[in-house]
């Protein structure tokens, strides 16, 4: 497995888009949060912007920023990486040089799992540094009060890239695949949830769409809005962490199964 992932890394490392994606993620993750210092006072009950930088809430605010970055950069890269391989015939070359189709499958998903892990480690380091430098009194129990968010962050990143690989495998044309990836997550699914599902059947099931479950792994920290929504609708604005984890795991497993089945039959 390590050899497969390393081979995939050698291919990625040659791509300018991969370096750009990584650079933007590394720079923007802490930088966007730190820009919060320029914001005026937040509306009640939050009030001060200090809550964005101290333990334990720094995990949530930084994680929400990472949610957007992983969706855009890593999901975007997953789509492009696989469509370029179809266009350049490198998948076929791997088969010719001795890889099985199962090796190709393991290389792809092993690599995005590893990249998700690295992204998560960087997220943890950023949260710890920012939290320790802004929290007056630090207790270990306070630091890791929301420790489960670390796993949720990894799963969120892995899910976006898995969905990106699925779109890339099915579409194969880079521009169209990227367009469908972005349009589905940013427009189609929200329209289905809010414009169709909730309008005709206001029910908690509106949350159980694949990419919404991924997003709800680390949702926006909007407590007042969430409470107002719950009062009016009769159910929460976001899925619970447990619901989001289970739902994302189910969808991600389905995506992986589809890609694996498609890969076994596809003309590479």
C-alpha positions, -999 to 999 in steps of 0.1 A, spaced: 0 0 0 28 24 9 44 18 -25 12 26 -43 6 58 -23 42 69 -29 39 63 -66 7 84 -66 26 111 -47 53 112 -73 26 118 -100 9 145 -79 41 162 -70 48 169 -107 15 187 -111 15 225 -106 -22 224 -96 -13 202 -66 14 226 -54 -10 255 -58 -38 238 -39 -15 228 -10 0 263 -8 -34 280 -7 -46 256 20 -15 261 42 -16 298 39 -54 304 41 -63 281 69 -47 302 97 -48 335 78 -85 336 73 -92 330 110 -66 356 120 -85 381 98 -112 378 124 -92 402 145 -102 429 121 -139 423 126 -160 446 148 -178 432 178 -200 402 169 -238 402 176 -250 387 209 -247 363 225 -212 359 209 -201 396 214 -163 396 214 -143 381 185 -120 366 211 -141 335 211 -127 327 176 -92 322 189 -94 307 224 -99 271 236 -122 252 230 -141 272 204 -111 278 182 -115 242 170 -150 250 156 -142 283 140 -109 271 124 -127 239 114 -155 258 96 -129 277 76 -112 244 68 -145 230 57 -147 256 29 -111 252 20 -113 214 18 -145 216 -3 -130 240 -28 -93 231 -30 -91 194 -21 -123 184 -38 -114 205 -68 -80 188 -70 -95 153 -67 -117 160 -97 -89 174 -118 -63 147 -108 -85 118 -120 -98 135 -152 -62 144 -162 -52 108 -157 -79 98 -181 -69 125 -206 -32 116 -204 -38 79 -204 -17 74 -173 -42 50 -157 -39 28 -188 -1 31 -185 -2 19 -149 -21 -12 -160 3 -18 -189 33 -16 -165 20 -42 -141 -7 -26 -118 -40 -43 -114 -72 -23 -114 -74 -30 -77 -39 -14 -73 -52 17 -91 -82 18 -68 -61 14 -36 -36 40 -48 -63 66 -54 -82 62 -21 -50 55 -1 -36 88 -14 -66 109 -6 -69 93 28 -32 102 34 -37 138 21 -68 142 44 -46 130 73 -19 156 65 -45 183 62 -60 173 95 -26 173 113 -20 208 100 -54 219 112 -46 205 147 -13 223 148 -28 256 137 -56 252 163 -32 244 191 -8 273 183 -36 298 179 -54 285 210 -24 285 232 -13 320 222 -48 335 229 -61 315 259 -52 330 293 -55 298 313 -50 265 295 -61 232 309 -57 200 289 -93 191 294 -103 225 280 -79 222 250 -94 188 239 -130 195 251 -141 191 215 -115 165 206 -139 145 184 -138 173 159 -104 160 148 -118 128 134 -147 148 119 -123 171 101 -104 141 86 -137 125 75 -149 158 60 -118 162 39 -118 126 28 -155 128 19 -151 159 -3 -122 142 -22 -141 109 -25 -170 128 -41 -146 146 -63 -131 113 -75 -165 99 -81 -174 128 -103 -141 126 -121 -144 89 -128 -180 93 -141 -175 124 -162 -138 123 -172 -139 157 -190 -121 181 -167 -141 213 -172 -175 195 -171 -166 175 -141 -154 205 -121 -185 224 -131 -208 196 -120 -188 192 -87 -192 229 -78 -227 233 -91 -240 202 -72 -226 213 -39 -231 250 -41 -264 252 -60 -283 220 -68 -282 203 -33 -291 236 -14 -320 242 -39 -333 206 -34 -330 210 4 -344 245 9 -364 252 -22 -380 218 -27 -377 195 3 -384 220 30 -411 237 10 -431 205 4 -421 185 34 -405 203 63 -388 174 80 -354 167 95 -347 144 65 -338 175 46 -304 173 63 -296 138 50 -282 148 16 -247 136 9 -227 168 8 -248 185 35 -239 156 58 -203 163 50 -207 200 57 -225 194 89 -195 175 103 -182 209 111 -211 234 106 -211 271 108 -209 284 144 -242 302 143 -259 295 176 -285 323 176 -296 315 141 -296 278 148 -318 283 179 -343 305 160 -345 279 132 -351 251 157 -379 270 174 -397 277 141 -391 244 123 -393 221 152 -359 205 145 -323 216 145 -306 236 117 -277 212 116 -273 174 121 -258 162 153 -221 152 151 -231 115 154 -257 118 126 -233 136 104 -205 110 110 -228 80 103 -244 96 73 -211 107 58 -196 73 63 -225 56 46 -224 80 16 -186 78 13 -188 40 14 -213 41 -14 -191 65 -34 -161 42 -30 -181 12 -40 -194 29 -72 -158 40 -81 -144 5 -75 -172 -11 -96 -168 15 -123 -131 10 -124 -133 -28 -128 -154 -23 -160 -142 10 -174 -122 14 -206 -90 30 -194 
